C-alpha cells in the first residue's frame, strides 16, 4: 500500500501517487520494535502516562506517513497583498488556510488551494488592529476567525471576509494565553500564564461578554512574571489539552493536562521523569495515538539573552507505551521534516520557496530513488521560483 501526496498550484490540483519511501507495513514495525519507556500510573483523576527516557535506547527516523494521511503541497497566491514570508503559524481547516501575522504583515486567509481571500485586520494599535499575536482560531463552520494579541484583555473577532465583529472581553490582561471559542454555545475557554499575584486562574470558562462560568486556581502551576515561559495547546484531539512550559528563572518538571469541563479540574495525562540535573527545557504535545516531547538546554547568547540548543525529540505510543528518541522525516518527499509541528489535527510546515527547493535538491541526491519518485520530486523542485510566496505542506493526522 502506498502513501499519497497531492500538489496544488493555486487553482490547479493534481493527485499524484506515492512518493513515500517507506511502506505502511514498514512504518508499523518502527514502533513495534521500540522498547517500553513509559508506565501507566493510577491517579484519583485517572491514568497518567509517565515516561522514563533512560529506557530509550536509540534515535529512530519516524516517517510522517506513520502519523498522517496523504500530504498536500500548496503554493500560496503570489500577489503582493498575499505575501507572508518569514516564520508564521499556520492553521488548516476543511476549505481554508489561515497564516498568522509576521512583523508588520497582518493575518492572511487563503482558500485551501492557495488562492488569496483577504487580509484579516491590520497591523497597528487602533480598534481591531494588533501587533504581536499569540494564538488564533479558524472557525470555518461559524464564519469566524478569533485572534488573541500578546498582552491583551480581549479576543479580536472577524468574519471570513475580514470584517470586524464585536470583540470578546477577557476581564484580565493575558500576557500569553491559548483559547477555544465554542461559537455554538457562546462560551470561551482560556488558558493563561498564571503570573504570581496578577492572574488567579490558569483555566477559565466564560461567556462572550467576559462573565466567568467556572475557573481553576493555579496553585502549584503559578509562574514567575517572566515572558520566556510559554503556554501550549495543540488541539489535536477532542480534549482540551494544557501544558505550561516554565523555563525561567528555573526549569521545573510538569505535565500535560486535560481540562475536565464537568468536574472543572485539570487532570494530568503525560509527564517525563527527568533523572538529571539541571532539568532540560521541555514541552509535550498530544496526538491521537501518541505523545511527542522535546528537550533542550539553554545557551547564553549575551548577558541578557538566551537561546536553546537543538532539541532532542521522543515519541511514546499511548497504547503500548513503547517509544524512543526520534527524528521526524517527511517520507512523502524524502526530506527531513523542518520541525515537529502538529496542531489542529494536522502536521503543517509553512516554508519559504528557496528553503523547500534546497531540501528537494538534497532529496534528489538519494541514489536509491526510483525513476518515478525522482521525476515527481524533480517536477516539484522545478516549479518553485525564488520569487514565489510561501509553500504550505500539510497532512491530516490519522484518528
C-alpha positions in Angstrom: 0.0 0.0 0.0 1.4 3.4 -1.0 1.1 6.7 0.8 -0.2 9.5 -1.3 0.7 13.1 -1.9 -1.1 15.8 -3.9 0.2 19.1 -5.2 -2.0 22.2 -5.6 -0.5 25.1 -7.5 -3.1 27.8 -6.8 -6.3 26.7 -8.5 -4.7 23.6 -10.0 -4.9 20.4 -8.0 -3.3 17.3 -9.4 -3.4 14.0 -7.5 -0.2 12.0 -7.6 0.7 8.5 -6.4 3.1 8.0 -3.5 6.5 9.4 -3.2 6.8 7.9 0.2 9.9 5.7 0.6 8.6 3.6 3.4 5.6 1.2 3.0 2.7 1.2 5.5 3.9 -2.2 6.9 7.4 -0.9 7.4 6.2 2.1 9.3 4.3 -0.1 11.7 7.4 -2.0 12.5 9.2 1.2 13.5 7.1 1.4 16.7 6.7 -2.4 17.2 10.5 -2.8 17.7 10.9 0.0 20.2 11.3 -0.6 24.0 8.7 0.2 26.6 9.7 3.5 28.0 6.7 4.6 30.0 4.2 3.2 32.6 0.6 3.9 33.5 0.2 5.5 36.9 -3.2 5.4 38.6 -4.3 8.8 40.0 -7.6 9.9 41.5 -8.2 11.9 38.3 -7.4 8.9 36.0 -4.4 7.4 34.3 -1.2 9.3 33.9 1.5 8.1 31.4 4.9 8.6 32.9 7.8 8.4 30.6 11.4 7.4 31.6 13.8 8.5 28.9 16.6 6.5 30.5 14.9 3.4 28.9 15.1 4.8 25.4 17.9 3.1 23.5 18.1 4.6 20.1 17.2 7.6 17.9 14.8 6.4 15.2 13.6 8.1 12.0 9.8 8.3 12.3 8.1 8.6 8.9 5.4 11.3 8.7 3.2 8.7 7.0 3.1 6.7 10.2 1.2 9.6 11.8 -0.7 11.2 9.0 -2.8 10.7 5.9 -1.8 11.9 2.4 0.4 15.0 2.2 -0.8 18.1 0.3 1.6 20.8 -1.0 0.0 24.2 -1.7 1.7 27.2 -3.3 0.2 30.3 -1.8 -1.1 33.1 -4.1 1.8 35.3 -5.3 0.0 38.7 -5.5 1.8 41.4 -3.4 -1.1 41.7 -1.0 -0.9 37.9 -0.3 2.8 37.7 0.6 3.6 36.3 4.0 7.3 35.5 4.3 9.3 34.6 7.4 8.3 32.4 10.3 4.5 32.2 10.7 1.9 29.9 12.4 -0.5 28.2 10.0 -4.0 26.8 10.6 -5.6 24.5 8.1 -9.4 23.8 8.0 -11.6 21.9 5.6 -11.6 24.7 3.0 -9.1 27.4 4.2 -5.6 28.1 5.3 -5.0 30.9 7.8 -1.5 32.3 8.2 -0.6 34.4 11.2 0.9 37.9 11.1 4.7 38.3 10.7 6.3 41.6 11.8 4.1 44.3 10.1 2.2 41.9 8.0 -1.4 41.1 9.1 -3.0 37.7 9.1 -3.7 36.3 5.6 -6.6 34.0 4.7 -6.3 31.7 1.7 -8.6 29.0 0.2 -7.2 25.6 0.6 -5.9 25.6 -3.0 -3.7 28.6 -2.2 -6.0 31.3 -3.7 -5.8 34.5 -1.6 -9.1 35.6 0.1 -8.2 38.6 2.2 -6.2 40.1 5.0 -7.7 39.8 8.5 -7.5 43.0 10.4 -4.5 45.3 10.3 -1.1 45.7 12.0 -1.3 48.6 14.5 -2.6 49.8 17.8 -6.1 51.0 16.9 -9.5 49.3 17.1 -9.5 45.8 15.5 -5.7 46.1 15.0 -2.9 44.1 16.6 0.9 43.9 16.7 2.4 40.7 18.1 -0.2 37.9 18.4 0.0 34.6 20.4 -3.0 32.5 19.4 -5.7 32.2 16.8 -8.7 30.0 15.9 -10.2 29.5 12.5 -13.9 28.5 12.9 -14.9 27.9 9.3 -18.3 26.4 10.3 -19.4 29.6 12.0 -17.7 32.1 9.6 -15.4 33.4 12.3 -11.7 34.0 12.9 -10.6 34.7 16.5 -7.2 36.3 17.3 -5.6 36.8 20.7 -2.9 39.5 20.7 0.1 39.3 23.1 -0.7 41.3 26.3 -4.4 41.8 25.5 -7.6 41.9 27.6 -9.7 40.8 24.6 -10.0 38.4 21.7 -10.5 40.1 18.4 -13.2 38.6 16.1 -13.5 38.8 12.3 -15.6 37.0 9.7 -14.1 35.1 6.8 -14.2 38.2 4.6 -12.1 40.1 7.1 -14.9 42.2 8.5 -14.5 43.1 12.2 -17.1 41.7 14.6 -17.7 42.5 18.3 -14.6 41.7 20.5 -14.7 39.2 23.3 -13.6 40.8 26.6 -11.5 38.6 28.9 -11.7 40.6 32.1 -7.9 40.4 32.7 -4.9 41.2 30.6 -3.4 38.0 29.3 0.3 38.2 28.6 0.5 34.8 26.9 -2.6 32.5 26.5 -4.4 30.0 24.5 -8.2 29.7 24.0 -11.0 27.9 22.3 -14.2 29.6 21.4 -17.3 27.4 21.3 -19.4 29.5 18.9 -22.4 27.2 19.1 -22.9 27.6 22.8 -21.3 31.1 23.2 -18.6 30.1 25.6 -14.8 30.6 25.6 -12.2 28.5 27.4 -8.9 30.3 28.1 -5.5 29.1 29.4 -3.1 31.8 30.6 0.3 32.0 32.2 -0.8 32.5 35.8 1.6 35.2 37.0 2.0 35.4 40.7 -0.3 38.0 42.3 -1.6 39.0 38.9 -3.7 36.2 37.3 -5.6 34.0 39.8 -6.8 31.5 37.2 -4.9 29.1 35.0 -8.0 27.9 33.1 -11.4 29.5 33.0 -14.7 29.3 31.0 -16.6 32.5 30.3 -19.4 33.8 28.1 -18.9 36.1 25.1 -19.2 39.1 27.4 -16.4 38.1 29.8 -18.6 36.7 32.6 -16.9 33.8 34.3 -18.8 30.5 34.4 -16.1 28.4 36.2 -12.4 28.6 36.7 -9.4 26.6 38.1 -7.0 28.2 40.5 -3.3 27.9 39.5 -2.0 26.6 42.9 1.3 24.7 42.0 1.1 26.0 38.4 1.7 29.6 39.4 4.6 31.0 37.4 7.1 33.9 37.9 6.4 37.0 35.8 8.7 36.1 33.0 7.6 36.1 29.4 10.1 33.5 28.4 7.6 30.9 29.7 5.0 29.5 27.3 1.5 28.0 27.1 0.9 25.0 24.8 -2.4 23.9 23.4 -2.1 21.6 20.4 -5.8 20.9 19.7 -5.1 17.5 18.0 -7.8 15.6 19.9 -11.2 16.4 21.2 -9.8 17.0 24.7 -8.7 20.5 25.9 -5.0 19.9 26.5 -3.0 22.3 28.7 0.8 22.4 29.0 2.8 25.2 30.7 6.4 25.4 29.6 8.3 27.1 32.5 12.0 27.7 31.8 12.7 31.0 33.6 14.1 31.7 36.0 14.4 27.9 36.7 13.1 25.0 34.7 10.6 22.8 36.6 9.1 19.4 35.7 5.4 19.5 34.7 2.7 17.5 33.0 0.4 17.8 30.0 -3.2 18.1 31.4 -6.7 17.7 30.1 -9.2 20.2 31.4 -12.3 18.3 32.6 -15.3 20.7 32.0 -17.8 18.7 34.0 -15.5 18.5 37.1 -13.8 21.8 36.5 -10.4 20.4 37.1 -7.0 19.8 35.4 -6.2 16.1 35.0 -2.5 15.1 34.4 -2.2 12.8 31.4 1.5 12.7 30.4 4.8 13.6 32.1 8.5 12.7 31.9 10.7 11.7 34.8 13.9 13.6 34.1 16.7 11.8 36.0 19.2 14.6 35.6 20.2 18.0 37.0 19.6 20.5 35.6 16.2 19.6 34.2 16.2 20.4 30.4 13.7 22.8 28.9 10.9 20.6 27.7 7.5 20.6 26.0 4.8 17.9 25.5 2.4 17.5 22.5 -0.5 15.2 22.2 -1.5 13.4 19.0 -4.5 10.9 18.7 -2.3 7.9 19.3 1.0 9.2 20.7 2.7 11.7 22.9 5.6 13.6 21.5 8.1 15.6 23.5 11.2 17.7 23.1 14.1 18.6 25.4 16.8 21.2 25.1 19.2 23.2 27.2 19.8 27.0 27.5 22.6 28.6 25.5 23.6 32.1 26.6 23.9 34.5 23.7 24.7 37.7 25.7 24.4 39.0 29.2 20.7 39.3 28.9 19.6 36.9 26.2 19.4 33.1 25.8 18.6 30.6 23.1 18.2 26.9 23.2 20.3 24.0 22.0 18.9 21.9 19.1 16.1 20.0 20.7 16.1 16.2 21.2 12.7 14.7 20.4 11.0 11.5 21.5 7.7 9.6 20.9 5.5 7.4 23.1 2.7 5.2 21.9 -0.4 5.7 24.2 -1.4 2.1 24.0 1.8 0.0 24.1 3.9 2.6 26.0 6.7 1.9 23.6 8.9 4.7 22.3 12.3 6.1 21.6 14.2 9.2 20.7 13.1 10.3 17.2 13.8 12.3 14.1 10.6 13.2 12.1 11.1 12.6 8.4 8.7 13.7 5.7 8.9 10.4 3.8 6.3 11.6 1.3 9.0 13.9 -0.2 12.1 12.1 1.0 13.1 15.2 3.1 13.5 15.8 6.8 10.6 17.5 8.5 11.7 21.0 9.2 10.3 20.9 12.7 7.8 18.9 14.8 4.6 21.0 14.3 1.3 19.3 14.9 -1.8 21.4 15.6 -5.5 21.5 15.0 -5.3 17.9 13.7 -2.6 18.5 11.1 1.1 18.4 10.6 1.9 21.8 8.9 5.1 23.2 7.5 4.9 26.7 6.0 8.2 27.1 4.1 9.9 29.8 2.1 10.4 28.7 -1.5 14.2 28.5 -1.5 14.2 26.6 1.7 12.0 23.9 0.2 13.9 23.9 -3.0 17.1 23.3 -1.2 15.7 20.4 0.7 14.3 18.8 -2.5 17.8 19.2 -4.1 19.2 17.2 -1.3 16.4 14.6 -1.7 17.4 14.1 -5.3 20.9 13.2 -4.3 19.5 9.9 -2.9 20.7 7.3 -5.4 18.1 4.7 -4.3 15.1 6.8 -5.5 13.0 5.1 -8.2 12.8 6.9 -11.5 9.1 7.6 -10.9 9.7 9.2 -7.5 12.7 11.1 -8.7 10.6 12.5 -11.6 7.9 13.8 -9.2 10.3 15.4 -6.8 12.2 17.0 -9.7 8.9 18.3 -11.1 8.0 19.9 -7.8 11.6 21.3 -7.5 11.5 22.8 -11.0 8.1 24.5 -10.4 9.4 26.5 -7.4 10.7 30.1 -8.1 12.7 32.1 -5.6 10.1 34.9 -6.0 7.2 32.7 -5.1 5.1 33.2 -2.0 5.5 30.6 0.8 4.6 27.0 0.2 2.5 25.1 2.7 2.9 21.4 3.3 0.2 19.8 5.4 -1.0 16.3 6.3 -4.1 15.4 8.4 -3.4 13.3 11.4 -4.7 9.7 11.5 -7.5 9.2 14.0 
